[in-house]
Amino acid sequence: MKSTSRPLLFWILLALISGLGFGLVWYCTVWGGGLISDSFQYVASARNLAAGQHLGYPDENGNTIPLSQYPPFFSVALAAFELAGVDSLGAARLLNAVLFAANIWLVGISILKISHSSGFALVGGLLTALSAVLIEAHAWVLSEPLFIFLSLLAFYWLGEYIETSGRQWFWMSALATSLALLTRYVGLALLLPALVVITWKSGVSRRKTRINGGMYVFIVLLPMAIWSLKNYIQSGQLNNREFQWVPLTTKNMYSLGNTIFTWFIPENLVNGRERWAILFFVILLIGFGIALFLGTRESFSRIKIFATTQKPLFLLHGLYIPFYIAMVIASKMLVDNQIGMTDRMFSPLLVSLIIPGSALLPSLWLNKKKLLQPLIITAIVYLIVYFTLVSMPMIGKFHRQGIGLARSTWQTSAVIQSLPEYEALPIYSNSPSTLYFWTRRTGGSVQALDQQIKSNSTQKAIMVIFYHIPPNNRIDRLEQTLTLVKGDDMAKIYVYEP
């Protein structure tokens, strides 16, 4: 699979693969981009910002809660669509489908830049397009697609700077990294590989590389520092988080191993064998540490020359893999123990595994050992078939049923579709974020309605009970007290009439 002599064909095929990715996400989200409570914060904050209000989302009392749990850039991007007259929910669906196509394209040209092999670049792009993990990540109304896009841009542009010394690439990479950090806090992991490559740049004095590294850090961290300071002033907390120590459990490590290994191996072969996955990672980390400890100055010099003059993009993604894992684990242990070791959380890692993995194949392909080429072909065919077999049922399910709260049953529910009819009345529910998606207001809580009834309020009100939320004693009691207006399998609407 040597570099093609017909580059136009490569660009056409890569464009078709990127178009395939767009089509798959668009097909998955026929009922709308997937919605969860996190989506509510992004969308509501975007609408508030576009309306000239604070960047935040409404609470049950109609007050605006400043957005701080999540970084602002995804909401800012959606607000731009709102200002252009495009609703955030539809905009997010379109944006993330376009971003999937763009990310596939960037994966392809990144592999091409490292390996100079058009064939393997197309293989990497195709694996990205067929990955169930990445298709699903781009199907939700969440920030991962934008984060992956900015990460790929940041590394690609930094690779251009290392190879050409063009300062414009340096500034563009720093800006993209800064925006990635303003999209997801875990973007801090991008900074560490970038600093290694910048400070290792050959042909530049040590003093100059340190200055460049300091400038890069300053550009990346300044906007986040301003954002964090604003949040601290408003809430007294650093981005709605408090430092804590929660040790990582064996179950957490098993979950991490299961997540990564099932990207490439059938789930039934991995489940129950997670300890071997942990052992594999430990051996890799120990081996990497020993190699660094025992490396001589000469070996370090060779690595630096290879990485900073020939394959800086390879080194960036290669370093990003352990740094990203370490950043997620550190975040879970120190600031947010609710972080899950899920496919969506680690989807950026999969992209950075595909790029160096595919870029290594041309060197192996040209090896004189005869068995390598059949093994490479077998591995590629296996991965394409496996990725397809995993993703196709998921795509079909999403197309038929929808994703999260954007499900076909919600879209066709007469009760759900009738909710805007009660705009003139106070409305209460057991899921304010769910109510917001269908009425653009959060309403009040069931507890607040219960208090009003006990105080003999004279205000007529509506109560909506969504069945995806587990019931409780208060809801059961109110359902027996209030008058049922209408109901189906999705929700019931009750009226309180003094």
C-alpha positions in Angstrom: 0.0 0.0 0.0 2.4 2.6 -1.2 1.5 6.2 -1.7 -0.8 6.5 -4.7 0.4 8.2 -7.9 -3.1 9.6 -8.3 -3.6 11.9 -5.4 -7.0 13.2 -6.7 -8.4 9.7 -6.2 -7.3 9.7 -2.6 -9.0 13.0 -1.9 -12.2 11.8 -3.6 -12.2 8.5 -1.6 -11.5 10.3 1.6 -14.3 12.8 0.9 -16.7 9.8 0.2 -15.7 8.2 3.5 -16.2 11.5 5.3 -19.6 11.8 3.6 -20.4 8.3 4.8 -19.7 9.3 8.4 -22.0 12.3 8.0 -24.7 10.2 6.5 -24.5 7.6 9.3 -24.8 10.2 12.1 -27.6 11.9 10.2 -29.4 8.6 9.8 -29.0 7.8 13.5 -30.5 11.1 14.6 -33.6 11.1 12.5 -35.6 11.7 15.7 -33.1 14.4 16.8 -29.7 14.4 18.4 -29.5 12.3 21.6 -30.6 14.1 24.7 -29.7 13.7 28.4 -29.6 16.2 31.3 -26.2 17.4 30.2 -27.7 18.4 26.9 -30.2 20.5 28.7 -27.4 22.7 30.2 -25.7 23.2 26.9 -28.8 24.0 24.9 -30.5 26.2 27.5 -27.2 28.1 28.0 -26.9 28.7 24.3 -30.5 30.0 24.1 -30.0 32.3 27.0 -26.8 33.7 25.6 -28.4 34.3 22.2 -31.2 36.1 23.9 -28.7 38.5 25.4 -28.8 36.9 28.9 -26.1 35.3 31.0 -24.5 32.1 29.9 -26.5 29.7 32.0 -29.7 27.6 32.3 -32.9 28.2 34.2 -33.7 26.5 37.4 -37.1 25.4 38.8 -37.8 28.9 40.0 -37.0 30.7 36.8 -33.6 31.9 37.9 -30.5 31.5 35.8 -27.8 29.2 37.1 -24.5 30.1 35.6 -23.0 27.4 33.4 -19.9 26.2 35.3 -20.1 22.4 35.5 -19.1 22.3 31.8 -16.9 24.6 29.8 -18.6 27.2 27.6 -17.5 26.8 24.0 -20.0 24.2 22.9 -22.8 26.4 24.2 -21.2 29.5 22.5 -21.1 27.6 19.2 -24.8 26.7 19.5 -25.6 30.2 20.4 -24.1 31.4 17.1 -26.7 29.2 15.3 -29.5 30.6 17.5 -28.5 34.1 16.5 -28.7 32.9 12.8 -32.2 31.7 13.4 -31.5 28.0 13.8 -32.7 26.3 16.9 -30.0 24.8 19.1 -31.4 21.2 19.0 -31.4 21.1 15.2 -28.1 23.0 15.0 -26.5 20.5 17.3 -27.6 17.6 15.2 -26.2 19.2 12.0 -23.1 20.5 13.7 -22.1 17.1 15.1 -22.8 15.3 11.8 -20.6 17.8 10.0 -17.9 17.5 12.7 -17.9 13.7 12.2 -17.2 14.2 8.6 -14.5 16.7 9.4 -12.9 14.4 12.0 -12.8 11.5 9.6 -11.1 13.8 7.1 -8.6 15.0 9.8 -7.8 11.4 10.8 -7.1 10.5 7.2 -4.8 13.5 6.5 -3.1 13.0 9.8 -2.2 9.4 8.9 -1.2 10.5 5.5 1.1 13.1 6.9 2.8 10.6 9.2 3.0 7.6 6.9 2.9 9.1 3.4 0.6 6.2 2.5 -2.7 7.0 0.9 -4.0 3.5 1.3 -3.5 3.2 5.0 -4.8 6.7 5.5 -8.0 5.6 3.8 -8.1 2.5 6.1 -7.8 4.7 9.2 -10.5 7.0 7.9 -12.8 4.1 7.2 -12.3 2.6 10.6 -13.2 6.0 12.1 -16.4 6.2 10.0 -17.5 2.7 11.0 -16.7 2.9 14.7 -19.8 2.4 16.8 -18.2 4.3 19.6 -17.5 7.4 17.5 -20.8 7.3 15.6 -22.6 7.3 18.9 -20.4 10.0 20.4 -21.3 12.2 17.4 -25.0 11.4 17.7 -25.6 13.0 21.1 -26.1 16.7 21.7 -22.9 16.8 23.7 -19.4 18.4 23.3 -17.2 15.4 22.4 -17.4 15.9 18.6 -16.3 19.5 18.9 -13.6 18.6 21.3 -12.2 15.8 19.0 -12.2 18.2 16.1 -10.3 20.9 17.9 -7.9 18.3 19.3 -7.1 17.0 15.9 -6.6 20.5 14.5 -4.4 21.4 17.4 -2.0 18.5 16.9 -2.0 18.7 13.1 -1.1 22.4 13.2 1.5 21.9 15.8 3.0 19.2 13.6 3.2 21.7 10.8 5.0 24.2 13.0 7.6 21.6 14.1 8.3 20.6 10.5 8.2 24.0 8.9 8.9 26.4 11.8 6.0 28.5 10.4 4.9 30.7 13.3 1.3 30.9 12.1 0.9 27.1 12.8 2.2 27.7 16.3 -0.4 30.3 17.1 -3.2 28.4 15.4 -2.4 25.2 17.3 -2.3 27.1 20.6 -5.7 28.7 19.8 -7.2 25.3 18.9 -5.9 23.7 22.1 -7.3 26.6 24.2 -10.7 26.2 22.5 -10.5 22.4 23.1 -9.9 23.1 26.8 -12.9 25.5 26.8 -14.9 22.7 25.3 -14.0 19.9 27.8 -11.9 20.3 30.9 -10.0 17.1 30.1 -8.5 19.0 27.2 -5.7 19.8 29.7 -4.3 16.5 28.6 -3.5 18.0 25.2 -1.1 20.5 26.7 1.4 17.9 27.9 2.2 16.2 24.6 2.4 19.7 23.0 5.0 20.9 25.5 7.1 17.8 24.9 7.2 18.3 21.2 7.8 22.1 21.4 10.6 21.8 23.9 12.2 19.0 21.9 12.1 20.9 18.6 15.5 20.6 16.9 17.4 23.5 15.4 16.2 25.8 18.2 18.1 26.8 21.3 17.0 25.5 24.6 16.2 29.0 25.8 14.0 29.6 22.7 12.1 26.3 23.1 11.4 27.2 26.7 10.1 30.6 25.7 7.9 29.0 23.0 6.6 26.4 25.6 5.8 29.2 28.0 4.0 31.2 25.3 2.0 28.1 24.3 1.0 27.4 27.9 0.0 31.1 28.4 -2.2 31.2 25.3 -3.9 27.9 26.2 -4.5 28.5 29.9 -5.4 32.2 29.9 -9.0 31.9 28.7 -9.6 28.9 31.0 -8.1 30.9 33.9 -10.5 33.8 33.2 -13.4 31.4 32.9 -12.5 29.6 36.1 -12.0 32.8 38.0 -15.4 34.0 36.9 -17.0 30.8 38.1 -15.2 31.0 41.4 -16.4 34.6 42.0 -19.9 33.6 41.2 -20.2 30.3 43.1 -17.2 30.1 45.5 -16.2 26.9 43.7 -13.7 26.2 41.0 -15.9 25.2 38.0 -18.5 23.7 40.3 -16.0 21.2 41.7 -14.4 20.6 45.0 -11.1 18.8 45.6 -11.6 15.4 47.2 -9.8 12.1 47.4 -11.7 9.1 46.1 -9.5 6.1 45.5 -9.9 4.3 42.3 -11.6 0.9 42.7 -10.9 -2.4 41.1 -14.4 -2.1 39.5 -13.3 1.2 37.9 -10.2 -0.4 36.4 -12.2 -3.4 35.2 -14.6 -0.9 33.6 -11.8 0.9 31.9 -10.2 -2.3 30.5 -13.6 -3.5 29.3 -14.3 -0.2 27.6 -11.0 -0.1 25.6 -10.8 -3.8 24.8 -14.3 -4.1 23.5 -13.5 -1.5 20.9 -11.5 -4.2 19.1 -12.6 -7.5 20.6 -16.1 -9.0 20.9 -17.7 -8.2 24.3 -18.3 -11.8 25.2 -14.6 -12.5 25.0 -13.8 -9.6 27.3 -16.5 -9.7 30.0 -15.1 -11.5 33.1 -11.5 -11.2 31.9 -11.0 -7.6 32.7 -8.1 -8.4 35.1 -6.0 -9.5 32.1 -6.7 -6.1 30.5 -5.5 -4.4 33.7 -2.4 -6.5 33.7 -1.7 -5.7 30.1 -1.9 -1.9 30.8 0.3 -2.3 33.9 2.9 -4.1 31.9 2.8 -1.5 29.2 3.2 1.3 31.7 6.0 -0.4 33.5 7.8 -1.2 30.2 7.4 2.5 29.2 8.8 3.6 32.5 11.8 1.2 32.3 12.6 2.3 28.8 12.6 6.0 29.9 14.7 5.2 33.0 17.3 3.1 31.1 17.4 5.2 28.0 20.8 6.7 27.3 21.4 10.2 26.1 22.0 8.8 22.6 18.7 6.9 22.5 16.9 10.0 23.8 18.6 12.0 21.0 17.5 9.6 18.4 13.9 9.6 19.7 13.9 13.4 19.7 15.2 13.7 16.2 12.7 11.1 14.9 9.8 12.7 16.7 10.5 16.4 16.1 11.9 16.3 12.6 10.2 13.4 11.0 7.1 12.3 12.9 6.0 15.0 15.4 2.3 14.2 14.8 3.0 10.5 15.6 4.6 11.5 18.9 1.8 13.9 19.8 -0.9 11.3 19.5 1.3 8.6 21.0 1.9 10.7 24.1 -1.7 11.8 24.3 -3.0 8.3 24.8 -1.4 7.7 28.3 -1.8 11.4 29.2 -5.6 11.3 28.5 -6.1 8.1 30.5 -4.1 9.6 33.4 -6.1 12.9 33.2 -9.4 11.1 33.4 -8.3 8.9 36.3 -6.9 11.9 38.2 -10.1 13.9 37.6 -12.2 11.0 38.9 -10.0 10.6 42.0 -9.6 14.3 42.8 -12.5 16.4 41.6 -15.4 14.4 40.1 -15.9 10.8 41.2 -19.1 10.6 39.0 -16.9 10.3 35.9 -17.7 7.0 34.2 -15.2 4.8 32.3 -17.5 4.9 29.3 -17.1 4.7 25.6 -18.2 8.3 25.3 -15.7 9.5 27.9 -12.8 7.8 26.1 -13.9 8.3 22.5 -11.1 10.9 21.9 -8.7 8.2 22.9 -10.0 5.9 20.2 -9.2 8.5 17.6 -5.7 8.9 18.8 -5.3 5.1 18.8 -6.4 4.8 15.2 -4.0 7.5 13.9 -0.6 6.1 15.1 -1.9 2.5 14.8 -2.7 3.0 11.1 0.4 5.1 10.5 2.7 2.3 11.7 1.3 -0.2 9.2 3.2 1.1 6.1 6.5 0.5 7.8 5.5 -3.0 8.7 4.0 -3.6 5.2 7.4 -2.8 3.6 9.2 -5.2 6.0 10.9 -8.0 4.2 9.3 -10.7 6.4 6.8 -12.4 4.2 4.2 -13.2 6.9 3.6 -9.5 7.8 1.6 -8.5 4.8 -1.0 -11.3 5.1 -1.2 -10.5 8.8 -1.8 -6.8 8.2 -4.5 -7.6 5.5 -6.2 -10.0 7.9 -6.1 -7.5 10.8 -7.6 -4.7 8.6 -10.3 -7.0 7.2 -11.1 -8.2 10.8 -11.4 -4.6 12.1 -13.5 -3.4 9.3 -15.9 -6.4 9.6 -16.0 -6.2 13.4 -16.6 -2.4 13.4 -19.4 -2.9 10.9 -21.0 -5.8 12.7 -21.0 -3.7 16.0 -22.2 -0.4 14.5 -24.9 -1.5 12.1 -27.4 -2.9 14.7 -26.8 0.2 16.8 -27.4 2.5 13.8 -30.6 0.7 13.0 -31.8 0.9 16.6 -31.1 4.6 16.8 -32.9 5.2 13.5 -36.0 3.3 14.6 -36.1 4.3 18.3 -34.1 7.5 18.7 -31.5 8.3 21.4 -32.0 9.3 25.0 -34.9 11.7 25.4 -35.0 12.2 21.6 -36.9 9.0 21.0 -39.5 8.1 18.5 -42.0 7.3 21.2 -41.6 10.8 22.6 -42.0 12.5 19.3 -45.2 10.6 18.6 -46.6 10.8 22.1 -49.8 12.9 22.1 -49.2 13.8 25.7 -45.7 15.1 25.0 -46.7 17.0 21.9 -49.5 18.7 23.9 -47.3 20.2 26.6 -46.9 23.6 24.8 -50.7 24.0 25.1 -50.3 24.7 28.8 -48.0 27.7 28.3 -50.3 30.0 30.2 -50.4 27.9 33.4 -47.8 27.2 36.0 -46.4 23.8 35.3 -44.5 21.4 37.6 -42.8 18.1 36.8 -40.6 15.3 38.1 -37.9 16.2 35.5 -37.5 19.9 34.8 -34.7 19.3 32.2 -37.0 16.9 30.3 -39.9 19.4 30.4 -37.6 22.1 29.0 -36.9 20.1 25.8 -40.6 20.2 25.0 -41.7 23.5 26.4 -38.6 25.7 26.6 -39.2 26.2 30.3 -38.2 24.1 33.3 -41.3 24.7 35.4 -41.3 23.9 39.1 -40.6 20.7 41.0 -43.2 18.3 42.3 -42.1 19.2 45.8 -42.9 22.9 45.1 -46.4 22.0 43.9 -46.9 19.8 46.9 -46.1 22.8 49.2 -48.4 25.1 47.3 -51.3 22.6 47.6 -50.7 22.3 51.3 -50.7 26.1 51.7 -54.2 26.1 49.9 -52.9 28.0 46.9 -55.7 29.4 44.7 -53.5 29.2 41.5 -54.5 26.6 39.0 -51.5 24.5 37.9 -50.4 21.6 35.8 -48.3 18.6 36.9 -46.5 16.4 34.4 -45.1 13.1 35.4 -42.5 11.5 33.1 -42.3 7.8 33.4 -38.5 7.5 32.7 -38.0 8.9 36.2 -38.6 6.5 39.1 -41.7 7.3 41.2 -41.7 8.2 44.8 -44.3 8.4 47.6 -45.0 12.1 47.0 -45.8 11.6 43.3 -48.0 8.6 44.2 -49.9 10.7 46.7 -50.3 13.7 44.2 -51.5 11.4 41.5 -54.3 10.2 43.7 -55.2 13.7 44.7 -55.1 15.6 41.3 -57.3 15.2 38.3 -55.9 13.3 35.4 -56.1 15.2 32.1 -54.4 12.8 29.7 -51.8 10.1 29.8 -49.9 7.5 27.8 -46.8 5.3 28.2 -44.5 8.4 28.2 -46.2 10.8 30.6 -49.3 11.8 32.4 -50.7 15.3 32.8 -52.6 16.2 35.9 -54.4 19.5 36.8 -54.6 21.1 40.2 -57.8 23.2 40.5 -58.4 24.9 43.9 
